[in-house]
């Protein structure tokens, strides 16, 4: 599977346009006009949303124009468009995003400390090429650093999940 630059640009234009539309529609619920005391709460988000929609339309049209030029260049015997994301890079990106999603699920179910130990250990071992004992040490060291910085120094409790009652914390 190869993602072309055209598809990436078009997808980005659609995504940013949707965000701008969501912002503008949400701002209309707050009011986007002027009152005697100044702008209503949705004034700036509404116009930022409109600017984002306009920029997205501009980028979408520019992507189509560049794609047409590349197709004409290719028909004339020129080089094909450079791929944005080839199969191997797409696989690596998919593995990274799956691991990140697993980290979020682990953090929500088991707490930040267990989730970070497992995520960092797996990332260092499988993606970084470190030996498993060293990767486990890095993951555990990161969890200890999290605890010391947030819990001990700044007194900010982090999500501990089921280990909190097991350890008798708080």
C-alpha positions as a printed Julia matrix, in Angstrom:
170×3 Matrix{Float64}:
   0.0    0.0     0.0
   1.38   3.35   -1.03
  -0.09   6.71   -0.06
   0.57   9.42   -2.63
   1.29  13.03   -1.74
  -2.02  14.03   -3.37
  -4.01  11.76   -1.08
  -2.18  13.0     2.02
  -2.74  16.65    1.06
  -6.38  16.06    0.26
  -6.96  14.17    3.51
  -5.29  16.93    5.49
  -7.38  19.6     3.75
 -10.57  17.67    4.53
  -9.58  17.1     8.17
  -8.62  20.72    8.82
 -11.74  21.91    7.01
 -13.87  19.68    9.23
 -12.16  21.1    12.32
 -12.81  24.63   11.1
 -16.42  23.78   10.41
 -16.84  22.25   13.86
 -15.31  25.36   15.44
 -17.48  27.75   13.47
 -20.67  25.8    14.16
 -19.8   25.54   17.86
 -19.1   29.26   18.0
 -22.55  30.08   16.62
 -24.05  28.48   19.72
 -22.13  30.97   21.87
 -22.89  33.97   19.72
 -20.37  35.45   17.3
 -21.44  39.05   17.0
 -20.73  42.25   18.87
 -22.52  43.51   21.94
 -22.26  46.83   23.73
 -19.5   45.41   25.93
 -17.51  43.93   23.04
 -17.38  40.64   21.16
 -19.54  37.72   22.18
 -17.78  34.53   23.39
 -17.87  32.84   19.99
 -16.59  35.79   17.96
 -12.94  34.8    17.65
 -13.51  31.02   17.37
 -16.07  31.63   14.63
 -13.7   33.67   12.5
 -10.77  31.37   13.19
 -12.99  28.52   12.0
 -13.83  30.44    8.83
 -10.14  31.13    8.19
  -9.38  27.45    8.71
 -12.13  26.46    6.27
 -10.8   28.94    3.69
  -7.23  27.72    4.09
  -8.4   24.12    3.77
 -10.27  24.91    0.55
  -7.17  26.67   -0.78
  -4.97  23.67    0.06
  -7.48  21.24   -1.46
  -7.65  23.18   -4.73
  -3.86  23.53   -4.8
  -3.52  19.76   -4.28
  -5.83  19.12   -7.23
  -3.89  21.56   -9.43
  -0.53  19.97   -8.51
  -1.98  16.49   -9.07
  -3.25  17.47  -12.53
   0.15  18.94  -13.4
   1.89  15.78  -12.23
  -0.5   13.64  -14.29
   0.2   15.77  -17.38
   3.93  15.54  -16.69
   3.67  11.76  -16.37
   1.67  11.5   -19.6
   4.41  13.48  -21.33
   7.01  10.9   -20.31
   8.09  12.49  -17.03
   8.59  10.96  -13.62
   5.7    9.78  -11.45
   4.69  11.56   -8.26
   6.87  10.79   -5.27
   5.04   8.61   -2.75
   4.17  10.14    0.61
   4.13   6.87    2.52
   5.28   3.54    1.13
   4.26   0.11    2.41
   7.14  -0.41    4.85
   6.75   3.02    6.42
   2.98   2.54    6.63
   3.56  -0.74    8.48
   5.97   0.9    10.91
   3.54   3.77   11.48
   0.73   1.29   12.09
   2.84  -0.59   14.66
   3.67   2.69   16.4
   0.04   3.83   16.5
  -1.15   0.4    17.72
   1.43   0.5    20.52
   0.35   4.03   21.42
  -3.29   2.96   21.53
  -2.34   0.0    23.72
  -0.5    2.42   26.02
  -3.61   4.56   26.4
  -5.79   1.53   27.15
  -3.22   0.14   29.61
  -2.92   3.51   31.32
  -6.67   3.83   31.73
  -7.07   0.28   33.04
  -3.83  -0.4    34.95
  -2.59   3.1    35.73
   0.19   5.33   34.43
   3.02   3.46   36.12
   2.22  -0.03   34.83
   1.22   1.36   31.43
   4.44   3.35   31.04
   6.62   0.43   32.17
   5.01  -1.87   29.61
   4.97   0.7    26.78
   8.52   1.95   27.21
   9.86  -1.56   27.71
   8.13  -2.8    24.57
   9.19   0.24   22.52
  12.82   0.04   23.61
  12.93  -3.73   23.07
  11.02  -4.14   19.8
  11.52  -0.79   18.09
  14.77   0.39   19.66
  16.58  -2.94   19.48
  17.65  -2.97   23.14
  17.99  -6.23   25.03
  14.96  -7.08   27.15
  16.61  -6.61   30.6
  17.92  -3.18   29.62
  14.56  -2.2    28.09
  12.8   -3.3    31.28
  15.23  -1.22   33.31
  14.56   1.84   31.17
  10.78   1.36   31.52
  11.0    0.87   35.29
  13.37   3.83   35.62
  10.91   6.02   33.76
   8.07   4.94   36.06
  10.21   5.67   39.12
  11.09   9.09   37.68
   7.38   9.79   37.09
   6.61   8.86   40.68
   9.41  10.96   42.14
   8.69  14.03   40.04
   4.91  14.1    40.26
   3.99  12.27   43.47
   6.96  13.02   45.73
   8.16  16.44   44.61
   5.07  18.21   43.23
   2.48  16.25   45.23
   0.36  15.63   42.11
  -1.3   12.21   42.26
  -1.32  10.31   38.97
  -3.71   7.58   37.87
  -2.57   4.36   39.54
  -5.35   1.99   38.53
  -5.74  -1.24   40.52
  -2.24  -1.06   42.02
  -3.29   1.77   44.35
  -5.41  -0.38   46.69
  -2.97  -3.28   46.39
  -0.11  -1.11   47.63
  -2.23   0.71   50.21
  -1.51   4.12   48.68
  -3.75   6.98   49.83
